[in-house]
């Protein structure tokens, strides 16, 4: 079908196959057909209506399509309205419950319509991009061509992101078409990649604000769960934008991220925490502290520490490490003061973490706590002395329990013990060093005699044990070496003697 046939079908007169009536009249008539097709249950009607749009931009003269005339000023809103109508024909069905998800059968007609919509939008962007690149001199009116691109780009981007991810409403063909649409969008605006498209540069603004304008009506507490694609588009958009482009839209992305993190579904909470972490890493600390934003984020994350969902606890603890430095100076960097340091939020998190570690029985959650405990102790610095007794209890308890084959719990706690001895060495003398020494020696015997452990894991454990013993000896003025001289080498295996020799050569001579 050529342009003249298309115009005849719309019952609009045309002077030539390459020129036609005012483009605004054509767009309005096409939009009427799309609105009717979107409400029709027939796939054929929707695909046919979208096909007319594709044909218009494939065959129409770009100067007629986009250049305003003296009697017919171009209205960018007409193009945006047409794009909205095209995407509405392939819109996802809405969920009327708070579950936020629908069975896959509800999405059966979507891929076919999405394929047609992607083709039509790709044709529009190809035509617009070609007109912008070839127009010399520039289009009449400063920035008119760019304003048209920025009017349709956010709508096209939202639709492309909805359909290029592997989801129940996509198929391999529709995902490929959505990827081509993304490529056409980047070419039209000469954007390098997705972050450049969203954030832009000083000389060329991005479209993140426009995308948020499109999503904003659906990002409310009452509506965001009606369409499962909304959270995916929002999170994808947010995670592509870095500093300094994220600061201007901080308030617009913070509230939806908090909504996601507070949802009853684990996947939504994980996504929300991921978004919050990205915000914390890419917004200046001063802006986060303003209006108590960082405090709100901290409280939302701290409440998640009471859960037993392993992936969530891990994400929250990692995020809190970055949130805490926004709210207060790290204890390890505190300057000497005549007054005792007051407990802060670092202490609150570590205290709750140790409480949960003492009572935790789930192996995977024990691994998470053990792997992150060294980072929190390093952050606390010498201020960990306030929690030293409980750290000692946790270390001893975790080293007594084996968790083959990787021994992640023991390895993590040994790293935590090394860090504790390194930062709190003045408090290691006395009875504490002998409690830790007995625990480490028992562990050394268990590890070297466990035939089920792989050689690599045995080496890692024994190296960590030797490192802890060496640190304890240095910080206690040789008390460990004195104690090891009483070890009867006839009761030790060769592996144990070789390890002890690294700490105190005299221990194997008895």
C-alpha positions in Angstrom: 0.0 0.0 0.0 1.4 3.4 -1.0 0.6 6.7 0.6 -2.2 7.7 -1.8 -4.0 4.4 -1.1 -3.6 5.0 2.6 -5.1 8.5 2.3 -7.9 7.2 0.2 -8.7 4.6 2.9 -8.8 7.4 5.4 -11.1 9.4 3.1 -8.7 12.3 3.0 -7.8 14.0 -0.3 -4.3 13.9 -1.5 -2.6 16.1 -4.2 0.2 13.7 -4.9 1.5 10.3 -3.7 4.3 12.1 -1.8 2.3 15.0 -0.5 -1.0 15.0 1.2 -3.4 17.0 3.4 -2.2 18.6 6.6 -0.4 15.9 8.6 -2.3 16.8 11.8 -5.6 15.7 10.1 -4.0 12.4 9.1 -2.7 11.8 12.6 -6.0 12.6 14.1 -7.9 10.2 11.8 -5.3 7.4 12.4 -5.6 7.9 16.1 -9.4 7.5 15.9 -8.9 4.2 14.2 -6.4 3.1 16.8 -8.7 4.0 19.7 -11.4 1.9 18.3 -9.0 -1.0 17.5 -7.6 -1.0 21.1 -11.1 -1.7 22.4 -11.8 -4.4 19.9 -11.2 -8.1 20.9 -10.1 -8.9 17.4 -6.3 -9.1 16.9 -6.7 -8.4 13.2 -8.3 -5.0 13.8 -5.5 -3.8 16.1 -2.7 -5.1 13.9 -4.3 -3.5 10.8 -4.8 -0.1 12.5 -1.2 -0.2 13.7 -0.1 -1.2 10.2 -1.5 2.0 8.7 0.7 4.0 11.0 3.7 2.1 10.0 2.8 2.6 6.3 2.4 6.3 6.8 6.0 6.8 8.1 7.5 4.3 5.7 6.2 6.0 2.6 5.5 9.6 3.6 7.8 12.5 2.6 9.7 13.5 5.8 9.2 17.2 5.0 5.5 16.7 4.9 5.5 14.5 8.0 7.5 16.7 10.2 8.1 20.2 8.8 5.5 22.8 10.0 3.9 25.1 7.3 2.8 28.7 7.7 -0.8 27.6 7.8 -0.3 24.5 9.7 2.1 24.7 12.7 3.3 21.3 13.8 1.8 20.1 17.1 4.2 17.7 18.9 1.3 16.6 21.0 -0.4 15.1 18.0 2.6 12.8 17.5 2.8 11.9 21.2 -1.0 11.2 21.1 -0.5 8.9 18.1 2.3 7.0 19.9 0.1 6.6 23.0 -2.7 5.2 20.8 -0.3 2.7 19.2 1.0 1.5 22.5 -2.5 1.3 23.9 -3.3 -1.3 21.3 -0.6 -3.6 22.8 -1.2 -2.6 26.4 -0.9 -5.3 29.1 -4.1 -6.3 30.9 -4.5 -4.8 34.3 -4.6 -6.8 37.6 -7.5 -6.0 39.8 -6.0 -7.6 42.9 -3.0 -6.7 45.1 -1.1 -9.7 43.9 0.4 -7.7 41.0 0.5 -10.7 38.7 -1.7 -12.5 36.2 -1.6 -16.0 34.7 0.4 -16.3 31.5 -2.8 -17.1 29.5 -4.0 -13.5 30.0 -1.0 -12.2 28.0 -1.5 -14.4 24.9 -2.6 -11.7 22.5 0.1 -9.2 23.6 3.2 -10.4 21.7 1.5 -10.2 18.3 0.2 -6.7 18.9 3.5 -5.6 20.4 5.4 -6.8 17.3 3.2 -4.6 15.1 3.5 -1.6 17.5 7.3 -1.9 17.6 7.5 -1.9 13.8 5.3 1.2 13.6 7.2 3.1 16.2 10.5 2.0 14.6 9.3 3.4 11.3 8.4 6.7 13.0 11.7 7.0 14.7 13.7 6.1 11.5 11.8 8.7 9.5 12.2 11.4 12.3 15.9 10.6 12.8 16.6 10.8 9.0 14.8 14.1 8.8 16.8 15.5 11.8 20.1 14.4 10.3 19.6 15.5 6.7 17.8 18.8 7.3 20.1 21.7 6.2 19.5 24.4 7.3 18.1 23.2 10.6 14.3 22.9 10.9 12.5 26.2 11.3 12.4 27.4 14.9 15.2 26.7 17.3 15.0 23.2 18.7 11.7 22.2 17.0 13.0 18.9 15.7 14.5 18.1 19.1 11.3 19.0 20.9 9.4 16.6 18.7 11.9 13.8 19.4 11.7 14.5 23.1 7.9 14.4 22.9 7.8 10.8 21.5 11.0 9.3 22.8 9.8 8.7 26.4 6.7 6.9 25.2 8.7 4.8 22.8 11.3 4.0 25.4 8.7 2.9 28.0 7.2 0.6 25.4 10.5 -0.9 24.3 11.6 -1.6 27.9 8.3 -3.3 28.6 8.8 -5.7 25.8 12.5 -6.4 25.4 12.8 -8.2 28.7 12.0 -11.9 29.1 8.5 -11.8 30.7 5.2 -13.8 30.4 3.9 -11.2 28.0 6.8 -11.3 25.5 8.0 -13.8 22.9 11.4 -14.1 21.2 10.0 -12.3 18.1 8.5 -9.4 20.2 11.6 -9.1 22.2 13.7 -8.8 19.1 11.3 -6.2 17.7 11.5 -4.2 20.9 15.3 -4.3 20.8 15.2 -2.9 17.2 12.9 -0.2 18.5 15.5 0.7 21.2 18.2 0.9 18.5 16.0 3.1 16.3 15.5 5.4 19.3 19.2 5.7 20.0 19.9 6.4 16.3 17.2 9.1 16.1 18.7 11.2 18.8 22.4 10.2 18.3 22.5 8.8 21.8 25.4 6.5 22.5 23.6 4.0 24.8 20.8 3.8 27.3 22.5 5.8 30.1 23.2 8.6 27.6 19.7 8.4 26.4 18.3 8.8 29.9 20.8 11.2 31.5 22.0 13.1 28.5 24.8 15.6 28.7 25.2 19.3 29.1 24.6 19.9 25.4 21.8 17.3 25.0 19.3 16.6 27.7 18.1 13.1 28.5 14.6 11.8 28.7 14.5 10.4 32.2 12.1 13.2 33.3 9.8 12.4 30.3 9.8 8.7 31.2 8.9 9.5 34.8 6.1 11.7 33.5 4.7 8.7 31.6 5.0 6.4 34.6 4.0 8.8 37.3 0.2 8.2 37.1 0.8 4.5 37.7 3.5 4.8 40.4 1.1 5.6 43.2 0.4 3.4 46.2 -3.0 2.5 44.9 -2.1 1.8 41.2 1.5 0.5 40.9 0.5 -3.1 41.3 -2.1 -3.1 38.6 0.4 -3.6 35.9 3.5 -5.7 36.5 5.5 -4.0 33.8 5.4 -0.6 35.6 7.9 -1.7 38.3 10.2 -3.2 35.7 10.3 -0.1 33.5 10.8 2.1 36.5 13.6 0.0 38.0 15.4 -0.3 34.6 15.2 3.4 34.1 16.5 4.3 37.6 19.3 1.8 37.4 20.6 3.3 34.1 20.8 6.9 35.5 23.9 7.8 37.5 25.2 11.0 39.0 24.8 13.9 38.3 21.7 13.1 36.3 19.9 11.4 39.2 19.8 14.4 41.6 17.2 16.4 39.7 14.7 13.6 39.8 15.6 12.3 43.3 12.2 13.0 44.9 10.4 11.4 41.9 12.3 8.1 42.2 12.7 7.8 46.0 9.0 7.4 46.8 8.4 4.6 44.3 11.6 2.8 45.5 10.3 2.9 49.1 6.9 1.6 48.0 8.6 -1.4 46.3 10.8 -2.1 49.3 7.7 -2.1 51.6 5.7 -4.7 49.6 4.7 -8.1 50.9 6.3 -9.9 47.9 10.0 -10.8 48.3 10.8 -10.0 44.6 9.4 -6.5 45.0 11.2 -5.9 48.2 14.5 -7.0 46.6 13.9 -4.7 43.7 13.0 -1.8 46.0 16.2 -2.3 48.0 18.3 -2.5 44.8 16.7 0.8 43.7 17.4 2.4 47.1 21.0 1.3 47.0 21.5 2.8 43.6 20.0 6.1 44.8 22.4 6.1 47.8 25.4 5.5 45.6 24.6 8.1 43.0 23.2 11.1 44.9 25.5 13.4 46.9 25.3 12.9 50.7 24.2 16.4 51.4 21.1 16.0 49.2 20.3 12.7 50.9 20.5 14.2 54.3 18.3 17.1 53.2 14.6 16.7 54.4 15.7 13.6 56.3 15.7 11.5 53.2 18.6 9.3 54.3 16.9 8.7 57.7 13.7 7.5 56.0 15.8 5.1 53.9 17.7 3.9 56.9 14.5 3.2 58.9 13.0 1.3 55.9 16.1 -0.8 55.6 16.6 -1.4 59.3 13.1 -2.9 59.6 13.9 -5.5 57.0 16.7 -6.9 59.3 13.9 -8.7 61.2 13.1 -10.9 58.3 14.5 -14.3 57.6 14.6 -14.1 53.8 18.2 -14.6 53.0 18.5 -12.6 49.7 16.8 -9.7 51.3 18.9 -9.7 54.4 22.1 -9.8 52.3 20.9 -6.9 50.1 19.8 -4.8 53.1 23.1 -5.3 55.0 25.1 -4.3 51.9 22.9 -1.2 51.4 23.1 -0.2 55.0 26.9 0.0 54.8 26.5 2.8 52.3 23.5 4.5 54.0 25.3 4.6 57.4 28.2 6.7 56.1 25.6 9.3 54.8 24.0 9.6 58.3 27.1 9.6 60.5 30.9 9.5 60.4 32.2 5.9 60.5 33.3 5.0 64.0 36.7 3.9 62.7 37.4 7.5 61.6 36.4 9.2 64.8 39.0 11.6 66.1 40.2 11.3 69.7 37.8 12.9 72.2 37.9 13.4 76.0 34.3 12.2 76.1 33.3 8.5 75.4 31.8 8.0 72.0 28.1 7.8 72.0 26.5 4.7 70.4 25.2 5.4 66.9 23.4 3.7 64.1 26.4 1.6 63.3 26.2 0.2 66.8 22.4 -0.4 66.4 22.9 -2.4 63.2 25.9 -4.4 64.5 24.1 -5.2 67.8 21.0 -6.5 65.9 23.2 -8.4 63.5 25.0 -10.2 66.4 21.7 -10.9 68.1 20.4 -12.6 65.0 23.6 -14.5 64.5 23.5 -16.0 68.0 20.0 -17.4 67.4 20.1 -18.2 63.7 19.8 -21.9 62.6 19.4 -21.5 58.8 22.6 -22.4 57.1 22.3 -20.0 54.2 21.4 -17.1 56.5 24.4 -17.9 58.7 26.6 -17.7 55.6 25.3 -14.2 54.8 25.9 -12.9 58.3 29.3 -14.5 58.5 30.4 -13.1 55.1 29.3 -9.5 56.0 30.4 -9.4 59.6 34.0 -8.6 58.7 32.9 -5.5 56.8 30.9 -4.2 59.7 33.8 -4.8 62.1 36.2 -3.0 59.8 33.8 -0.1 59.7 33.5 0.0 63.4 37.2 0.0 64.0 38.3 0.2 67.6 34.7 1.1 68.5 33.9 -2.6 68.2 35.3 -3.0 71.7 31.8 -1.9 72.8 30.5 -5.2 71.3 33.6 -7.4 71.9 32.0 -9.9 74.3 29.2 -10.7 71.9 31.5 -10.8 68.9 33.6 -13.4 70.9 30.6 -15.5 71.7 29.4 -15.5 68.0 32.9 -16.4 66.8 33.2 -19.3 69.1 29.7 -20.6 68.4 30.2 -20.4 64.6 33.6 -22.1 64.6 32.2 -25.0 66.6 29.7 -25.8 63.8 30.8 -27.3 60.6 29.0 -26.5 57.3 30.7 -28.6 54.5 31.6 -28.6 51.8 32.5 -24.9 51.4 32.7 -24.0 55.1 31.5 -20.5 54.3 30.4 -19.8 57.8 33.7 -20.7 59.4 35.8 -18.9 56.7 33.7 -15.7 57.2 33.9 -15.8 60.9 37.6 -16.4 60.8 38.0 -13.3 58.7 35.8 -11.4 61.2 38.1 -12.6 64.0 41.2 -11.4 62.1 39.7 -8.0 61.7 38.6 -7.9 65.3 42.0 -8.7 66.6 43.5 -6.2 64.2 41.3 -3.2 65.3 40.8 -4.1 69.0 44.2 -5.6 69.8 44.5 -3.8 73.2 41.5 -5.8 74.5 42.8 -9.2 73.5 45.0 -9.9 76.6 43.8 -11.8 79.6 41.3 -14.6 79.6 39.9 -13.7 76.2 43.1 -14.8 74.4 43.0 -18.2 76.0 39.3 -18.7 75.1 40.0 -17.9 71.5 43.2 -20.0 71.5 41.4 -23.1 72.7 38.7 -22.6 70.1 41.2 -22.2 67.3 43.2 -25.2 68.3 40.1 -27.4 68.4 39.1 -26.1 65.0 42.6 -26.8 63.7 42.4 -30.4 64.8 38.9 -30.8 63.4 39.9 -29.4 60.0 43.1 -31.3 59.5 41.4 -34.6 60.5 38.2 -34.1 58.3 38.6 -36.3 55.3 35.4 -34.9 53.7 36.9 -31.5 53.2 38.6 -30.7 49.9 42.3 -29.9 50.1 41.6 -26.3 48.9 39.1 -25.7 51.7 41.4 -27.2 54.2 44.2 -24.9 53.1 42.0 -21.9 53.3 40.8 -22.8 56.8 44.3 -23.6 58.1 45.8 -20.4 56.7 43.1 -18.4 58.4 43.6 -20.2 61.7 47.4 -19.6 61.5 46.8 -16.0 60.7 44.4 -15.5 63.7 46.9 -17.2 66.0 49.8 -15.1 64.7 47.8 -11.9 65.2 46.8 -13.0 68.8 50.4 -13.7 69.6 51.6 -10.3 68.3 48.9 -8.3 70.2 49.4 -10.2 73.5 53.2 -9.9 73.6 53.9 -13.6 72.9 51.3 -15.2 75.2 50.2 -17.5 72.4 53.8 -18.8 71.8 54.2 -19.4 75.5 50.9 -21.4 75.6 51.9 -23.4 72.5 55.1 -24.6 74.1 52.9 -26.7 76.4 51.5 -28.6 73.4 52.5 -32.3 73.4 53.6 -32.9 69.8 53.1 -36.7 70.2 49.4 -36.0 70.4 49.3 -34.0 67.3 49.1 -35.0 63.7 51.7 -33.9 61.2 49.4 -31.3 59.7 48.7 -29.8 63.1 52.4 -29.6 64.0 53.2 -28.0 60.7 50.6 -25.3 61.2 51.7 -24.6 64.8 55.3 -24.4 63.6 54.3 -21.4 61.6 53.2 -19.6 64.8 55.8 -20.9 67.2 58.7 -23.2 66.0 59.3 -24.2 69.7 55.8 -25.8 69.9 56.9 -28.8 67.9 60.1 -29.5 69.7 58.6 -30.7 72.9 
